[in-house]
Amino acid sequence: MAIDANKTYTAVLHTTMGDMTVNLLSKDAPKTVNNFVFLSRQGFYNGVPFHRIMKGFMVQTGDPTGTGTGGPGYRFEDEKVTRDYVRGTVAMANAGPNTNGSQFFIVHGENVGLPKNYTIFGLVSDPGSLQVLDKIANVPVRASARGEMSVPTQPVSITSVEISEK
């Protein structure tokens, strides 16, 4: 473990559209927060694009290939989800049970109706950060290979992630 579950962790996602502060939920999801902090401190997310944007639903990032299929080269198990997916929720994207890696999404809409299959590990709640989330969600999109209107037509990426602990 790279984190101390008794401490409070915050991440600042520096993006090409502004900064978003994420309060990390180390008590709710210690393994997931540990993974995110570890990858962030290693610079894994530097330059990683938001490859899937669905206004009113969510924005997704964390895949260094930008294709939606990449990750850190390992997977880890889910943690119990006790919260709802409200606007600003940060949760792991996955390809089924216990397939977490590096990809995550930030909920843009309210009452998005997701099943509790995606480990929640953070929350974006301050107004300035939510404005940045809105800017990213408003980037024009085109259809993906599967026909989903979610591929950004202009590049949006994380430039770096800054982790602080108290």
N, CA and C atoms as an extended XYZ file, in Angstrom:
498
Properties=species:S:1:pos:R:3:atomname:S:1:resname:S:1:resid:I:1 pbc="F F F"
N         0.841       -1.198        0.000 N   MET     1
C         0.000        0.000        0.000 CA  MET     1
C         0.877        1.248        0.000 C   MET     1
N         0.574        2.152       -0.906 N   ALA     2
C         1.299        3.424       -0.997 CA  ALA     2
C         0.610        4.509       -0.183 C   ALA     2
N        -0.613        4.219        0.297 N   ILE     3
C        -1.353        5.225        1.062 CA  ILE     3
C        -1.567        4.751        2.494 C   ILE     3
N        -1.890        5.698        3.338 N   ASP     4
C        -2.281        5.432        4.718 CA  ASP     4
C        -3.788        5.697        4.776 C   ASP     4
N        -4.574        4.647        4.994 N   ALA     5
C        -6.040        4.774        4.958 CA  ALA     5
C        -6.577        5.737        6.011 C   ALA     5
N        -5.745        6.112        6.991 N   ASN     6
C        -6.175        7.059        8.018 CA  ASN     6
C        -5.949        8.511        7.602 C   ASN     6
N        -5.286        8.707        6.471 N   LYS     7
C        -5.045       10.063        5.979 CA  LYS     7
C        -6.075       10.426        4.921 C   LYS     7
N        -6.163       11.722        4.646 N   THR     8
C        -7.069       12.236        3.627 CA  THR     8
C        -6.248       12.575        2.392 C   THR     8
N        -6.723       12.119        1.228 N   TYR     9
C        -6.009       12.344       -0.031 CA  TYR     9
C        -6.856       13.174       -0.987 C   TYR     9
N        -6.169       14.066       -1.670 N   THR    10
C        -6.800       14.905       -2.683 CA  THR    10
C        -5.950       14.821       -3.944 C   THR    10
N        -6.611       14.790       -5.083 N   ALA    11
C        -5.907       14.815       -6.364 CA  ALA    11
C        -6.358       16.049       -7.130 C   ALA    11
N        -5.420       16.722       -7.756 N   VAL    12
C        -5.760       17.795       -8.686 CA  VAL    12
C        -5.417       17.266      -10.076 C   VAL    12
N        -6.473       17.109      -10.892 N   LEU    13
C        -6.279       16.708      -12.276 CA  LEU    13
C        -6.045       17.979      -13.077 C   LEU    13
N        -4.815       18.170      -13.511 N   HIS    14
C        -4.500       19.302      -14.375 CA  HIS    14
C        -4.835       18.838      -15.791 C   HIS    14
N        -5.803       19.496      -16.432 N   THR    15
C        -6.207       19.101      -17.776 CA  THR    15
C        -5.989       20.248      -18.739 C   THR    15
N        -6.121       19.957      -20.011 N   THR    16
C        -5.970       21.002      -21.029 CA  THR    16
C        -7.129       21.988      -21.009 C   THR    16
N        -8.150       21.719      -20.185 N   MET    17
C        -9.297       22.627      -20.076 CA  MET    17
C        -9.437       23.229      -18.684 C   MET    17
N        -8.449       23.009      -17.829 N   GLY    18
C        -8.487       23.538      -16.472 CA  GLY    18
C        -8.254       22.448      -15.437 C   GLY    18
N        -8.273       22.843      -14.184 N   ASP    19
C        -7.991       21.923      -13.086 CA  ASP    19
C        -9.268       21.444      -12.405 C   ASP    19
N        -9.260       20.170      -12.027 N   MET    20
C       -10.362       19.584      -11.252 CA  MET    20
C        -9.784       18.970       -9.984 C   MET    20
N       -10.338       19.360       -8.848 N   THR    21
C        -9.929       18.785       -7.567 CA  THR    21
C       -10.834       17.608       -7.249 C   THR    21
N       -10.207       16.483       -6.912 N   VAL    22
C       -10.931       15.257       -6.571 CA  VAL    22
C       -10.616       14.892       -5.128 C   VAL    22
N       -11.649       14.799       -4.300 N   ASN    23
C       -11.479       14.286       -2.945 CA  ASN    23
C       -11.502       12.775       -3.046 C   ASN    23
N       -10.373       12.138       -2.719 N   LEU    24
C       -10.271       10.686       -2.836 CA  LEU    24
C       -10.863       10.020       -1.608 C   LEU    24
N       -11.601        8.949       -1.817 N   LEU    25
C       -12.363        8.278       -0.761 CA  LEU    25
C       -11.609        7.038       -0.270 C   LEU    25
N       -10.505        7.280        0.451 N   SER    26
C        -9.640        6.176        0.865 CA  SER    26
C       -10.304        5.233        1.866 C   SER    26
N       -11.264        5.717        2.622 N   LYS    27
C       -11.962        4.827        3.566 CA  LYS    27
C       -12.960        3.929        2.827 C   LYS    27
N       -13.585        4.440        1.773 N   ASP    28
C       -14.552        3.665        0.984 CA  ASP    28
C       -13.865        2.644        0.080 C   ASP    28
N       -12.753        3.046       -0.526 N   ALA    29
C       -12.108        2.220       -1.553 CA  ALA    29
C       -10.584        2.302       -1.433 C   ALA    29
N       -10.012        1.746       -0.354 N   PRO    30
C        -8.571        1.898       -0.134 CA  PRO    30
C        -7.693        1.305       -1.243 C   PRO    30
N        -8.063        0.162       -1.790 N   LYS    31
C        -7.243       -0.447       -2.854 CA  LYS    31
C        -7.281        0.410       -4.115 C   LYS    31
N        -8.460        0.928       -4.435 N   THR    32
C        -8.613        1.726       -5.648 CA  THR    32
C        -7.903        3.064       -5.510 C   THR    32
N        -8.053        3.713       -4.356 N   VAL    33
C        -7.341        4.977       -4.123 CA  VAL    33
C        -5.840        4.730       -4.144 C   VAL    33
N        -5.392        3.643       -3.527 N   ASN    34
C        -3.974        3.300       -3.535 CA  ASN    34
C        -3.464        3.170       -4.976 C   ASN    34
N        -4.216        2.471       -5.808 N   ASN    35
C        -3.834        2.289       -7.207 CA  ASN    35
C        -3.748        3.633       -7.928 C   ASN    35
N        -4.766        4.481       -7.732 N   PHE    36
C        -4.800        5.781       -8.395 CA  PHE    36
C        -3.632        6.664       -7.935 C   PHE    36
N        -3.378        6.687       -6.634 N   VAL    37
C        -2.274        7.488       -6.093 CA  VAL    37
C        -0.942        6.978       -6.635 C   VAL    37
N        -0.759        5.661       -6.620 N   PHE    38
C         0.477        5.066       -7.135 CA  PHE    38
C         0.698        5.452       -8.601 C   PHE    38
N        -0.307        5.232       -9.454 N   LEU    39
C        -0.164        5.559      -10.876 CA  LEU    39
C         0.074        7.055      -11.088 C   LEU    39
N        -0.645        7.879      -10.326 N   SER    40
C        -0.482        9.331      -10.451 CA  SER    40
C         0.930        9.757      -10.097 C   SER    40
N         1.445        9.232       -8.987 N   ARG    41
C         2.799        9.601       -8.547 CA  ARG    41
C         3.868        9.113       -9.513 C   ARG    41
N         3.563        8.067      -10.275 N   GLN    42
C         4.504        7.552      -11.278 CA  GLN    42
C         4.422        8.331      -12.596 C   GLN    42
N         3.465        9.273      -12.689 N   GLY    43
C         3.298       10.039      -13.919 CA  GLY    43
C         2.523        9.295      -14.999 C   GLY    43
N         1.864        8.206      -14.624 N   PHE    44
C         1.149        7.370      -15.589 CA  PHE    44
C         0.096        8.150      -16.368 C   PHE    44
N        -0.606        9.058      -15.701 N   TYR    45
C        -1.709        9.783      -16.338 CA  TYR    45
C        -1.270       11.017      -17.131 C   TYR    45
N         0.001       11.374      -17.068 N   ASN    46
C         0.485       12.567      -17.776 CA  ASN    46
C         0.278       12.411      -19.282 C   ASN    46
N        -0.478       13.321      -19.877 N   GLY    47
C        -0.720       13.296      -21.320 CA  GLY    47
C        -1.802       12.336      -21.776 C   GLY    47
N        -2.489       11.688      -20.838 N   VAL    48
C        -3.520       10.709      -21.201 CA  VAL    48
C        -4.812       11.432      -21.609 C   VAL    48
N        -5.390       11.052      -22.755 N   PRO    49
C        -6.586       11.753      -23.239 CA  PRO    49
C        -7.878       11.333      -22.543 C   PRO    49
N        -8.860       12.213      -22.622 N   PHE    50
C       -10.242       11.847      -22.331 CA  PHE    50
C       -10.728       11.256      -23.658 C   PHE    50
N       -10.849        9.947      -23.716 N   HIS    51
C       -11.150        9.277      -24.980 CA  HIS    51
C       -12.648        9.035      -25.203 C   HIS    51
N       -13.438        9.225      -24.142 N   ARG    52
C       -14.884        8.975      -24.249 CA  ARG    52
C       -15.612       10.081      -23.501 C   ARG    52
N       -16.417       10.852      -24.226 N   ILE    53
C       -17.140       11.979      -23.642 CA  ILE    53
C       -18.616       11.850      -24.013 C   ILE    53
N       -19.456       11.779      -22.987 N   MET    54
C       -20.895       11.674      -23.209 CA  MET    54
C       -21.580       12.694      -22.311 C   MET    54
N       -21.850       13.865      -22.895 N   LYS    55
C       -22.465       14.971      -22.158 CA  LYS    55
C       -23.743       14.493      -21.466 C   LYS    55
N       -23.906       14.876      -20.210 N   GLY    56
C       -25.080       14.472      -19.441 CA  GLY    56
C       -24.944       13.097      -18.817 C   GLY    56
N       -23.843       12.390      -19.126 N   PHE    57
C       -23.597       11.062      -18.565 CA  PHE    57
C       -22.235       11.020      -17.871 C   PHE    57
N       -21.146       11.010      -18.651 N   MET    58
C       -19.825       10.942      -18.035 CA  MET    58
C       -18.727       11.269      -19.040 C   MET    58
N       -17.511       11.518      -18.487 N   VAL    59
C       -16.296       11.669      -19.292 CA  VAL    59
C       -15.311       10.615      -18.789 C   VAL    59
N       -14.614        9.950      -19.713 N   GLN    60
C       -13.744        8.834      -19.347 CA  GLN    60
C       -12.325        9.071      -19.822 C   GLN    60
N       -11.365        8.639      -18.985 N   THR    61
C        -9.942        8.795      -19.270 CA  THR    61
C        -9.178        7.652      -18.599 C   THR    61
N        -7.869        7.729      -18.624 N   GLY    62
C        -7.040        6.744      -17.929 CA  GLY    62
C        -6.435        5.686      -18.820 C   GLY    62
N        -6.707        5.757      -20.131 N   ASP    63
C        -6.139        4.806      -21.087 CA  ASP    63
C        -5.025        5.498      -21.862 C   ASP    63
N        -3.766        5.107      -21.618 N   PRO    64
C        -2.663        5.786      -22.299 CA  PRO    64
C        -2.687        5.615      -23.825 C   PRO    64
N        -3.405        4.604      -24.330 N   THR    65
C        -3.476        4.418      -25.784 CA  THR    65
C        -4.556        5.294      -26.409 C   THR    65
N        -5.498        5.780      -25.577 N   GLY    66
C        -6.580        6.612      -26.084 CA  GLY    66
C        -7.646        5.846      -26.848 C   GLY    66
N        -7.578        4.515      -26.824 N   THR    67
C        -8.523        3.690      -27.585 CA  THR    67
C        -9.674        3.151      -26.739 C   THR    67
N        -9.525        3.185      -25.421 N   GLY    68
C       -10.518        2.588      -24.547 CA  GLY    68
C       -10.195        1.158      -24.172 C   GLY    68
N        -9.072        0.653      -24.675 N   THR    69
C        -8.696       -0.736      -24.387 CA  THR    69
C        -7.402       -0.854      -23.585 C   THR    69
N        -6.717        0.251      -23.337 N   GLY    70
C        -5.420        0.202      -22.670 CA  GLY    70
C        -5.520        0.305      -21.164 C   GLY    70
N        -4.412        0.013      -20.527 N   GLY    71
C        -4.348        0.078      -19.074 CA  GLY    71
C        -2.923       -0.053      -18.576 C   GLY    71
N        -2.774       -0.328      -17.280 N   PRO    72
C        -1.448       -0.366      -16.676 CA  PRO    72
C        -0.728       -1.714      -16.818 C   PRO    72
N        -1.403       -2.722      -17.376 N   GLY    73
C        -0.773       -4.037      -17.513 CA  GLY    73
C        -1.140       -4.997      -16.394 C   GLY    73
N        -2.068       -4.620      -15.555 N   TYR    74
C        -2.565       -5.494      -14.494 CA  TYR    74
C        -4.012       -5.138      -14.224 C   TYR    74
N        -4.689       -6.010      -13.478 N   ARG    75
C        -6.073       -5.772      -13.073 CA  ARG    75
C        -6.203       -6.030      -11.586 C   ARG    75
N        -7.192       -5.410      -10.967 N   PHE    76
C        -7.432       -5.661       -9.546 CA  PHE    76
C        -8.928       -5.703       -9.271 C   PHE    76
N        -9.263       -6.233       -8.091 N   GLU    77
C       -10.658       -6.521       -7.767 CA  GLU    77
C       -11.466       -5.270       -7.423 C   GLU    77
N       -12.784       -5.430       -7.600 N   ASP    78
C       -13.733       -4.375       -7.259 CA  ASP    78
C       -13.807       -4.202       -5.750 C   ASP    78
N       -14.232       -3.019       -5.329 N   GLU    79
C       -14.544       -2.764       -3.929 CA  GLU    79
C       -16.023       -2.406       -3.856 C   GLU    79
N       -16.627       -2.690       -2.716 N   LYS    80
C       -18.077       -2.506       -2.546 CA  LYS    80
C       -18.472       -1.051       -2.800 C   LYS    80
N       -19.552       -0.870       -3.556 N   VAL    81
C       -20.073        0.455       -3.860 CA  VAL    81
C       -21.262        0.723       -2.941 C   VAL    81
N       -21.135        1.763       -2.116 N   THR    82
C       -22.211        2.107       -1.173 CA  THR    82
C       -22.842        3.460       -1.499 C   THR    82
N       -22.194        4.220       -2.363 N   ARG    83
C       -22.705        5.547       -2.733 CA  ARG    83
C       -23.458        5.466       -4.052 C   ARG    83
N       -24.148        6.554       -4.385 N   ASP    84
C       -24.823        6.659       -5.679 CA  ASP    84
C       -23.917        7.406       -6.652 C   ASP    84
N       -24.141        7.190       -7.933 N   TYR    85
C       -23.371        7.863       -8.980 CA  TYR    85
C       -24.003        9.224       -9.260 C   TYR    85
N       -23.637       10.202       -8.436 N   VAL    86
C       -24.138       11.565       -8.596 CA  VAL    86
C       -23.132       12.384       -9.389 C   VAL    86
N       -23.544       13.555       -9.828 N   ARG    87
C       -22.656       14.457      -10.574 CA  ARG    87
C       -21.344       14.648       -9.807 C   ARG    87
N       -20.233       14.467      -10.490 N   GLY    88
C       -18.912       14.631       -9.883 CA  GLY    88
C       -18.317       13.349       -9.317 C   GLY    88
N       -19.072       12.249       -9.313 N   THR    89
C       -18.548       10.974       -8.822 CA  THR    89
C       -17.429       10.489       -9.730 C   THR    89
N       -16.339       10.036       -9.116 N   VAL    90
C       -15.214        9.472       -9.858 CA  VAL    90
C       -15.202        7.970       -9.578 C   VAL    90
N       -15.286        7.164      -10.641 N   ALA    91
C       -15.386        5.714      -10.480 CA  ALA    91
C       -14.536        5.000      -11.526 C   ALA    91
N       -14.186        3.770      -11.216 N   MET    92
C       -13.388        2.974      -12.128 CA  MET    92
C       -14.229        2.482      -13.302 C   MET    92
N       -13.669        2.589      -14.488 N   ALA    93
C       -14.263        1.948      -15.658 CA  ALA    93
C       -13.742        0.515      -15.655 C   ALA    93
N       -14.530       -0.410      -16.177 N   ASN    94
C       -14.061       -1.792      -16.203 CA  ASN    94
C       -14.670       -2.538      -17.376 C   ASN    94
N       -14.173       -3.760      -17.559 N   ALA    95
C       -14.660       -4.627      -18.640 CA  ALA    95
C       -15.387       -5.827      -18.041 C   ALA    95
N       -15.943       -5.630      -16.849 N   GLY    96
C       -16.615       -6.716      -16.139 CA  GLY    96
C       -16.085       -6.800      -14.724 C   GLY    96
N       -16.600       -7.741      -13.931 N   PRO    97
C       -16.175       -7.849      -12.533 CA  PRO    97
C       -14.659       -8.039      -12.389 C   PRO    97
N       -14.089       -7.285      -11.442 N   ASN    98
C       -12.683       -7.432      -11.050 CA  ASN    98
C       -11.693       -7.204      -12.192 C   ASN    98
N       -11.991       -6.237      -13.050 N   THR    99
C       -11.104       -5.914      -14.172 CA  THR    99
C       -10.630       -4.460      -14.118 C   THR    99
N       -10.533       -3.896      -12.917 N   ASN   100
C       -10.072       -2.515      -12.767 CA  ASN   100
C        -8.600       -2.417      -13.142 C   ASN   100
N        -8.230       -1.257      -13.667 N   GLY   101
C        -6.830       -1.017      -14.016 CA  GLY   101
C        -6.498        0.447      -13.795 C   GLY   101
N        -6.541        1.232      -14.867 N   SER   102
C        -6.227        2.659      -14.765 CA  SER   102
C        -7.355        3.548      -15.274 C   SER   102
N        -8.277        2.998      -16.040 N   GLN   103
C        -9.331        3.832      -16.613 CA  GLN   103
C       -10.387        4.186      -15.576 C   GLN   103
N       -10.827        5.442      -15.649 N   PHE   104
C       -11.862        5.912      -14.734 CA  PHE   104
C       -12.744        6.915      -15.453 C   PHE   104
N       -13.905        7.162      -14.852 N   PHE   105
C       -14.813        8.144      -15.424 CA  PHE   105
C       -15.297        9.075      -14.323 C   PHE   105
N       -15.754       10.251      -14.759 N   ILE   106
C       -16.333       11.245      -13.861 CA  ILE   106
C       -17.761       11.478      -14.339 C   ILE   106
N       -18.713       11.260      -13.448 N   VAL   107
C       -20.123       11.404      -13.801 CA  VAL   107
C       -20.430       12.878      -14.063 C   VAL   107
N       -21.046       13.149      -15.210 N   HIS   108
C       -21.405       14.515      -15.569 CA  HIS   108
C       -22.863       14.816      -15.241 C   HIS   108
N       -23.749       13.874      -15.416 N   GLY   109
C       -25.175       14.098      -15.206 CA  GLY   109
C       -25.637       13.756      -13.812 C   GLY   109
N       -26.905       13.980      -13.584 N   GLU   110
C       -27.554       13.585      -12.325 CA  GLU   110
C       -28.377       12.333      -12.589 C   GLU   110
N       -28.469       11.463      -11.598 N   ASN   111
C       -29.312       10.263      -11.709 CA  ASN   111
C       -29.054        9.502      -13.003 C   ASN   111
N       -27.803        9.126      -13.227 N   VAL   112
C       -27.434        8.460      -14.478 CA  VAL   112
C       -27.866        6.993      -14.515 C   VAL   112
N       -28.299        6.455      -13.391 N   GLY   113
C       -28.891        5.125      -13.380 CA  GLY   113
C       -27.937        3.965      -13.589 C   GLY   113
N       -26.692        4.123      -13.229 N   LEU   114
C       -25.730        3.023      -13.378 CA  LEU   114
C       -25.928        1.970      -12.292 C   LEU   114
N       -25.728        0.699      -12.640 N   PRO   115
C       -25.709       -0.329      -11.594 CA  PRO   115
C       -24.437       -0.146      -10.758 C   PRO   115
N       -24.458       -0.602       -9.532 N   LYS   116
C       -23.302       -0.383       -8.643 CA  LYS   116
C       -22.167       -1.372       -8.939 C   LYS   116
N       -21.705       -1.346      -10.197 N   ASN   117
C       -20.655       -2.246      -10.670 CA  ASN   117
C       -19.317       -1.539      -10.874 C   ASN   117
N       -19.237       -0.262      -10.552 N   TYR   118
C       -18.044        0.539      -10.826 CA  TYR   118
C       -17.584        1.174       -9.524 C   TYR   118
N       -16.416        0.744       -9.042 N   THR   119
C       -15.921        1.206       -7.756 CA  THR   119
C       -15.782        2.723       -7.729 C   THR   119
N       -16.465        3.341       -6.768 N   ILE   120
C       -16.391        4.789       -6.575 CA  ILE   120
C       -15.213        5.090       -5.663 C   ILE   120
N       -14.306        5.964       -6.128 N   PHE   121
C       -13.127        6.271       -5.320 CA  PHE   121
C       -12.858        7.763       -5.155 C   PHE   121
N       -13.717        8.616       -5.688 N   GLY   122
C       -13.489       10.049       -5.533 CA  GLY   122
C       -14.727       10.864       -5.841 C   GLY   122
N       -14.622       12.143       -5.499 N   LEU   123
C       -15.732       13.059       -5.734 CA  LEU   123
C       -15.195       14.437       -6.102 C   LEU   123
N       -15.689       14.964       -7.208 N   VAL   124
C       -15.420       16.338       -7.642 CA  VAL   124
C       -16.628       17.141       -7.179 C   VAL   124
N       -16.407       18.129       -6.292 N   SER   125
C       -17.574       18.831       -5.764 CA  SER   125
C       -17.461       20.348       -5.752 C   SER   125
N       -16.253       20.901       -5.856 N   ASP   126
C       -16.184       22.363       -5.792 CA  ASP   126
C       -16.645       22.959       -7.126 C   ASP   126
N       -17.287       24.139       -7.065 N   PRO   127
C       -17.886       24.737       -8.273 CA  PRO   127
C       -16.909       24.935       -9.437 C   PRO   127
N       -15.691       25.361       -9.155 N   GLY   128
C       -14.716       25.580      -10.228 CA  GLY   128
C       -14.368       24.282      -10.944 C   GLY   128
N       -14.210       23.214      -10.187 N   SER   129
C       -13.897       21.912      -10.768 CA  SER   129
C       -15.064       21.391      -11.593 C   SER   129
N       -16.284       21.610      -11.105 N   LEU   130
C       -17.468       21.173      -11.855 CA  LEU   130
C       -17.611       21.959      -13.159 C   LEU   130
N       -17.167       23.220      -13.165 N   GLN   131
C       -17.178       24.002      -14.408 CA  GLN   131
C       -16.214       23.405      -15.425 C   GLN   131
N       -15.059       22.926      -14.955 N   VAL   132
C       -14.097       22.273      -15.853 CA  VAL   132
C       -14.708       20.974      -16.393 C   VAL   132
N       -15.368       20.217      -15.523 N   LEU   133
C       -16.066       19.001      -15.965 CA  LEU   133
C       -17.072       19.350      -17.068 C   LEU   133
N       -17.822       20.427      -16.888 N   ASP   134
C       -18.781       20.867      -17.904 CA  ASP   134
C       -18.081       21.209      -19.221 C   ASP   134
N       -16.944       21.895      -19.150 N   LYS   135
C       -16.199       22.254      -20.367 CA  LYS   135
C       -15.803       20.991      -21.135 C   LYS   135
N       -15.290       20.009      -20.404 N   ILE   136
C       -14.876       18.757      -21.052 CA  ILE   136
C       -16.098       18.055      -21.651 C   ILE   136
N       -17.184       17.986      -20.891 N   ALA   137
C       -18.398       17.307      -21.369 CA  ALA   137
C       -18.999       17.989      -22.591 C   ALA   137
N       -18.721       19.274      -22.779 N   ASN   138
C       -19.270       20.026      -23.905 CA  ASN   138
C       -18.420       19.980      -25.169 C   ASN   138
N       -17.314       19.248      -25.133 N   VAL   139
C       -16.492       19.101      -26.329 CA  VAL   139
C       -17.313       18.337      -27.379 C   VAL   139
N       -17.338       18.814      -28.615 N   PRO   140
C       -18.081       18.093      -29.656 CA  PRO   140
C       -17.540       16.674      -29.839 C   PRO   140
N       -18.451       15.753      -30.152 N   VAL   141
C       -18.068       14.344      -30.327 CA  VAL   141
C       -18.565       13.820      -31.668 C   VAL   141
N       -17.976       12.697      -32.075 N   ARG   142
C       -18.409       11.975      -33.275 CA  ARG   142
C       -18.667       10.523      -32.862 C   ARG   142
N       -19.176        9.753      -33.776 N   ALA   143
C       -19.481        8.349      -33.490 CA  ALA   143
C       -18.208        7.516      -33.362 C   ALA   143
N       -18.244        6.577      -32.422 N   SER   144
C       -17.162        5.601      -32.280 CA  SER   144
C       -17.374        4.488      -33.310 C   SER   144
N       -16.464        3.537      -33.361 N   ALA   145
C       -16.599        2.398      -34.274 CA  ALA   145
C       -17.878        1.617      -33.986 C   ALA   145
N       -18.349        1.661      -32.730 N   ARG   146
C       -19.582        0.959      -32.343 CA  ARG   146
C       -20.831        1.818      -32.559 C   ARG   146
N       -20.635        3.064      -33.018 N   GLY   147
C       -21.771        3.934      -33.270 CA  GLY   147
C       -22.159        4.818      -32.096 C   GLY   147
N       -21.446        4.725      -30.991 N   GLU   148
C       -21.736        5.550      -29.810 CA  GLU   148
C       -21.186        6.957      -30.049 C   GLU   148
N       -21.999        7.970      -29.827 N   MET   149
C       -21.553        9.353      -29.992 CA  MET   149
C       -20.726        9.745      -28.766 C   MET   149
N       -19.406        9.499      -28.831 N   SER   150
C       -18.584        9.709      -27.640 CA  SER   150
C       -17.124       10.056      -27.921 C   SER   150
N       -16.707       10.047      -29.165 N   VAL   151
C       -15.300       10.299      -29.482 CA  VAL   151
C       -15.089       11.805      -29.660 C   VAL   151
N       -14.250       12.416      -28.806 N   PRO   152
C       -14.047       13.871      -28.926 CA  PRO   152
C       -13.440       14.255      -30.275 C   PRO   152
N       -13.902       15.372      -30.820 N   THR   153
C       -13.390       15.847      -32.104 CA  THR   153
C       -12.211       16.799      -31.922 C   THR   153
N       -11.896       17.118      -30.684 N   GLN   154
C       -10.705       17.907      -30.394 CA  GLN   154
C       -10.016       17.254      -29.197 C   GLN   154
N        -8.693       17.311      -29.150 N   PRO   155
C        -7.991       16.650      -28.051 CA  PRO   155
C        -8.236       17.322      -26.702 C   PRO   155
N        -8.527       16.496      -25.713 N   VAL   156
C        -8.665       16.924      -24.320 CA  VAL   156
C        -7.897       15.898      -23.508 C   VAL   156
N        -6.997       16.352      -22.649 N   SER   157
C        -6.207       15.378      -21.903 CA  SER   157
C        -5.835       15.866      -20.509 C   SER   157
N        -5.383       14.911      -19.723 N   ILE   158
C        -4.793       15.207      -18.420 CA  ILE   158
C        -3.342       15.573      -18.692 C   ILE   158
N        -2.888       16.695      -18.193 N   THR   159
C        -1.477       17.037      -18.368 CA  THR   159
C        -0.653       16.446      -17.222 C   THR   159
N        -1.226       16.448      -16.008 N   SER   160
C        -0.561       15.819      -14.865 CA  SER   160
C        -1.573       15.687      -13.730 C   SER   160
N        -1.221       14.886      -12.730 N   VAL   161
C        -2.048       14.717      -11.554 CA  VAL   161
C        -1.176       14.999      -10.335 C   VAL   161
N        -1.662       15.869       -9.484 N   GLU   162
C        -0.955       16.255       -8.268 CA  GLU   162
C        -1.707       15.654       -7.072 C   GLU   162
N        -1.006       14.882       -6.262 N   ILE   163
C        -1.606       14.225       -5.098 CA  ILE   163
C        -1.129       14.931       -3.822 C   ILE   163
N        -2.059       15.197       -2.928 N   SER   164
C        -1.685       15.725       -1.604 CA  SER   164
C        -2.329       14.856       -0.542 C   SER   164
N        -1.684       14.785        0.623 N   GLU   165
C        -2.215       13.992        1.740 CA  GLU   165
C        -2.142       14.803        3.020 C   GLU   165
N        -3.129       14.561        3.886 N   LYS   166
C        -3.150       15.236        5.194 CA  LYS   166
C        -3.396       14.206        6.263 C   LYS   166
